[in-house]
Amino acid sequence: MRKNENLQARYLAMARADIEVSGKLYVVPDNDEEVREVVGSFLRRKNLRSHKLLSQIGFIVESYQEHAWFYEMWELVRKLFLVGVSGAEKKERRRRRKEEGEGRRRRSGIDRWY
């Protein structure tokens, strides 16, 4: 963005308008790093509002505010991990039962399911 100052000024103006519309206080950035931060956060918010993204993952993030959209993603990863751990644990229990059951004779047909 440093190369094209007109584009940077345009994005900065759009970021300012977005901040003011949302009811927050806009503080004029003092240096290039602050400009990149303001414009970068605006572009992230803009991308989250795009129709393409909302059609793909909107059902996941629609119930959250823009500043907390990632929370549901975190929850989904956590649940996936827990399901994976419980599945691996269940498989290990089955393996142990099978090893224990090889030495003894089964009394009925229902034993093989447990």
C-alpha positions in Angstrom: 0.0 0.0 0.0 3.0 2.3 0.4 3.4 2.4 -3.4 0.0 3.8 -4.2 -0.9 6.7 -1.9 -4.2 7.4 -3.6 -5.4 3.8 -2.9 -4.1 4.1 0.7 -6.0 7.4 1.2 -9.2 5.9 -0.3 -9.0 2.9 2.0 -8.3 5.2 5.0 -11.4 7.3 4.1 -13.5 4.2 3.8 -12.1 2.9 7.2 -12.9 6.3 8.8 -16.5 6.2 7.5 -16.9 2.6 8.7 -15.6 3.4 12.2 -17.9 6.5 12.4 -21.0 4.6 11.2 -20.4 1.9 13.8 -20.5 4.6 16.5 -16.9 4.4 17.5 -14.4 7.2 17.8 -12.0 7.6 14.9 -8.5 8.7 15.8 -6.3 10.0 13.0 -3.3 7.7 12.6 0.0 9.3 13.2 2.4 7.0 11.3 2.4 4.4 8.6 2.1 1.5 11.0 -1.1 2.9 12.5 -2.4 3.5 9.0 -1.7 -0.1 8.1 -3.5 -1.3 11.3 -6.6 0.8 10.7 -6.8 -0.1 7.0 -6.1 -3.8 7.8 -8.8 -4.1 10.4 -11.2 -2.3 8.0 -10.4 -4.8 5.2 -10.9 -7.7 7.5 -14.4 -6.4 8.5 -15.2 -5.7 4.9 -14.2 -9.3 3.9 -16.4 -10.7 6.7 -19.4 -8.8 5.3 -18.9 -10.0 1.7 -21.7 -12.0 0.2 -19.5 -14.8 -0.9 -18.1 -15.5 2.5 -21.5 -15.1 4.2 -23.0 -17.7 1.7 -20.1 -20.1 2.6 -19.8 -19.8 6.4 -22.6 -17.4 7.3 -24.6 -20.0 9.1 -21.7 -20.5 11.5 -20.9 -16.9 12.3 -24.2 -15.1 11.9 -25.1 -15.2 15.6 -21.9 -13.5 16.6 -20.8 -9.9 16.5 -18.1 -8.9 14.1 -15.4 -8.6 16.7 -16.1 -12.2 18.0 -16.7 -14.1 14.7 -13.8 -16.4 15.3 -15.3 -17.8 18.6 -17.5 -20.3 16.8 -14.6 -21.5 14.7 -12.7 -22.1 18.0 -15.6 -24.0 19.4 -15.9 -26.2 16.3 -12.2 -27.1 16.5 -12.5 -27.8 20.2 -15.5 -30.1 19.6 -13.7 -31.9 16.8 -10.7 -32.5 19.0 -12.9 -33.9 21.8 -14.7 -36.2 19.4 -11.4 -37.4 18.0 -10.0 -38.1 21.5 -13.1 -39.9 22.6 -13.2 -42.0 19.4 -9.5 -43.0 19.8 -10.2 -43.9 23.5 -13.2 -46.0 22.4 -11.1 -47.8 19.9 -8.4 -48.5 22.5 -11.0 -49.9 24.9 -12.3 -52.3 22.2 -8.8 -53.4 21.4 -8.2 -54.2 25.1 -11.4 -56.1 25.5 -10.6 -58.1 22.4 -7.2 -59.0 23.9 -8.7 -60.0 27.2 -11.5 -62.0 25.6 -9.2 -64.1 23.5 -8.1 -66.3 26.5 -11.6 -67.0 27.8 -14.5 -68.8 26.2 -17.6 -66.7 25.4 -20.8 -68.0 27.1 -23.4 -66.5 24.8 -23.7 -64.8 21.5 -24.4 -61.4 23.1 -20.9 -61.3 24.7 -19.2 -60.6 21.4 -21.0 -57.2 21.2 -19.6 -56.0 24.5 
